[in-house]
Amino acid sequence: RLMLVDEPGERWAEVVAVGQNVRSAEIGDRVLFSPDDRYEVEVGGTDYIMLRERDIHAVAASRIETNTGLYL
C-alpha cells in the first residue's frame, strides 16, 4: 500500500510512505490515481490517502530517464 499527501481537487498526490512490497513508486514520487480507488486515514491530525499499487495510473519521478518523467 501507498500513503499519500492529499491534494484537494487533483488526481495527483505525493508518495510519503510505501509498503515493503511496492515496486512501482518510491517516497517523493507523484502518482496519478482515480479518486474512487482510494480511502482516507488521519494520522496525527494529518489526512492521508491510501492506495493499492494496482490503483496507480501513472508515476512521475525525476529518476525516470525519459523525456516526460512519467511511466505506468
Disulfide bonds with the S-S distance in Angstrom:
none
